[in-house]
Amino acid sequence: MKDNQFTSLLLDFGTWTNMVELNLATNQFTKIPEDLYGLVSLEVLILPNNLLKKLPHGLGNLRKLRELDLEENKLESLPNEIAYLKDLQKLVLTNNQLTTLPRGIAHPTNLTHLGLRENLLTHPPEEIGTLENLEELCLNDNPNLHSLPFELALCSKLSVMSIENCPLSHLPAQIVAGGLPCIIQFLKMQGPYRTMV
């Protein structure tokens, strides 16, 4: 159902309860039908290139979700129900209008990839430090991003972090130029995690 001009779906999702992947990319959806959240077996939900401004109540019902792609929409916020997606490994929120993330972002502890490029974030929440399996964090092109939380130093598996075109005013230029190891070391030294050095 991808690459169409659908603005809504009038389907009986209740009959599709065993569906594991749904791709609704490149349509004209302004909202997600709430009965979509009845697809309790869904593991992959692909919704980039739509016109979504918010996600309706019920996202937390998709407990088996491993991948959620919401790239290139108009999302201004993410519901705290993201906390219920314990199996989530990949969350792509690139090119939206997010200014903050909910504290619940910390609860999908299996998350390995978090794509937040091209948003309006001012700072990631401290709770991001509890994402012990996070390997890739994409933050580049957030024109309002001036700081990174010290708790980022707790993400021991983090191996890729993009921060290009972010005005990180609290990080010295030479630290940024040194790459991820220097940034993590700086966050440890400046924050309450000095003993981890």
C-alpha positions as a printed Julia matrix, in Angstrom:
197×3 Matrix{Float64}:
   0.0     0.0    0.0
   3.01    2.27  -0.3
   3.57    4.94  -2.95
  -0.09    5.86  -3.33
  -2.0     9.02  -2.56
  -4.16    7.52   0.17
  -5.44   10.06   2.67
  -7.2     7.47   4.82
  -7.79    3.76   5.03
 -11.22    2.22   5.3
 -10.04   -1.29   5.97
 -11.09   -3.74   8.65
  -7.76   -4.13  10.42
  -9.45   -6.46  12.89
  -9.25   -9.25  10.31
  -5.49   -8.75   9.89
  -4.42   -9.53  13.43
  -1.59  -11.83  12.27
   0.05   -9.19  10.05
   3.72   -8.65  10.98
   4.72   -5.87   8.55
   2.78   -2.91   7.18
   4.25   -0.4    4.74
   2.18    2.75   4.21
   5.05    4.94   3.0
   4.61    7.85   0.59
   0.92    8.53   0.92
  -1.05   11.53   2.17
  -2.11   10.27   5.6
  -2.84   13.04   8.1
  -3.7    10.56  10.84
  -3.37    6.88  11.56
  -6.62    4.94  11.87
  -6.94    3.99  15.54
  -7.99    0.44  14.68
  -4.52   -0.07  13.19
  -3.38   -0.4   16.79
  -5.35   -3.65  16.93
  -2.66   -5.29  14.8
  -1.06   -6.79  17.89
   1.31   -9.07  15.92
   2.81   -6.16  13.98
   6.63   -6.08  14.12
   7.41   -3.49  11.42
   5.39   -0.33  10.76
   6.65    1.88   7.91
   4.97    5.3    7.58
   7.5     7.77   6.08
   6.57   10.52   3.63
   3.09   11.22   4.95
   1.49   14.23   6.66
   1.13   12.91  10.22
   1.13   15.58  12.93
   0.51   13.29  15.88
   0.04    9.65  16.71
  -3.31    8.68  18.2
  -3.72    6.96  21.54
  -3.04    3.24  21.24
   0.56    3.07  20.0
   1.46    1.14  23.13
  -0.76   -1.75  22.0
   1.82   -2.68  19.34
   3.99   -4.48  21.9
   5.78   -6.67  19.33
   6.93   -3.73  17.23
  10.66   -3.94  16.4
  10.83   -1.16  13.81
   8.85    2.07  13.59
   9.67    4.42  10.72
   7.98    7.83  10.8
  10.5     9.75   8.69
   9.34   12.83   6.77
   6.07   13.58   8.46
   5.01   16.64  10.46
   5.14   15.16  13.95
   5.4    17.77  16.69
   5.48   15.3   19.56
   5.74   11.62  20.33
   3.34    9.99  22.81
   4.76    8.7   26.07
   3.22    5.34  25.1
   6.49    4.72  23.27
   7.52    3.36  26.67
   5.39    0.24  26.12
   7.29   -0.8   23.0
   9.84   -2.93  24.85
  10.93   -4.87  21.73
  11.54   -1.75  19.62
  15.01   -1.83  18.05
  14.8     0.87  15.38
  12.97    4.18  15.68
  13.25    6.63  12.78
  11.86   10.13  13.4
  14.01   11.98  10.86
  12.67   15.14   9.23
   9.74   15.97  11.49
   9.05   18.96  13.75
   9.9    17.46  17.12
  11.1    19.9   19.79
  11.31   17.38  22.65
  11.09   13.67  23.27
   8.97   12.04  25.98
  10.66   10.55  29.03
   9.2     7.22  27.91
  11.85    7.11  25.16
  14.05    5.45  27.79
  11.94    2.31  28.14
  12.49    0.54  24.82
  15.84   -0.7   26.16
  16.39   -2.91  23.1
  16.63    0.2   20.92
  19.81    0.09  18.8
  19.05    2.85  16.26
  17.45    6.22  17.03
  17.1     8.57  14.06
  16.33   12.17  15.05
  17.93   14.12  12.2
  16.31   17.26  10.81
  14.01   18.13  13.68
  13.77   21.1   16.06
  15.12   19.39  19.18
  16.63   21.61  21.87
  18.14   18.72  23.86
  17.64   14.97  24.12
  16.17   13.88  27.49
  18.49   12.66  30.25
  16.68    9.33  30.14
  18.45    8.53  26.89
  21.28    7.25  29.1
  19.22    4.18  30.0
  19.28    2.96  26.39
  22.01    0.44  27.12
  21.84   -1.17  23.66
  21.88    2.06  21.65
  24.49    1.78  18.88
  23.52    4.6   16.52
  22.16    8.05  17.36
  21.51   10.48  14.52
  21.0    14.07  15.69
  22.45   16.08  12.82
  20.66   19.1   11.36
  18.76   20.08  14.5
  19.22   23.87  14.39
  18.12   24.36  18.02
  20.23   21.61  19.58
  22.65   23.38  21.93
  23.47   20.63  24.4
  23.78   16.9   24.89
  22.85   15.25  28.2
  25.7    13.98  30.37
  23.76   10.7   30.57
  24.71    9.99  26.97
  28.03    8.82  28.42
  26.15    5.83  29.88
  25.33    4.45  26.4
  28.3     2.08  26.38
  27.46    0.47  23.01
  27.09    3.77  21.16
  29.42    3.58  18.15
  27.87    6.07  15.71
  26.6     9.54  16.56
  26.0    12.23  13.97
  25.82   15.81  15.23
  26.73   17.79  12.12
  24.99   21.15  11.71
  23.92   21.36  15.36
  24.99   24.48  17.3
  26.29   22.52  20.3
  27.43   25.57  22.23
  28.49   23.66  25.35
  30.94   21.43  23.44
  34.31   22.91  22.49
  35.06   22.68  18.77
  38.17   20.56  19.35
  36.09   18.02  21.29
  33.56   17.77  18.46
  36.4    17.44  15.94
  37.75   14.5   17.96
  34.62   12.49  17.26
  32.44   10.29  19.41
  35.14    9.02  21.82
  36.17   12.59  22.68
  32.57   13.72  23.1
  31.73   10.81  25.42
  34.9    11.42  27.43
  34.04   15.13  27.71
  30.49   14.35  28.89
  31.89   11.96  31.5
  34.4    14.52  32.77
  31.95   17.42  32.86
  29.02   15.55  34.35
  28.37   13.38  37.38
  29.93   10.29  35.76
  33.61   11.13  36.29
  34.21    7.88  38.15
  33.49    5.95  34.94
  36.62    7.3   33.25
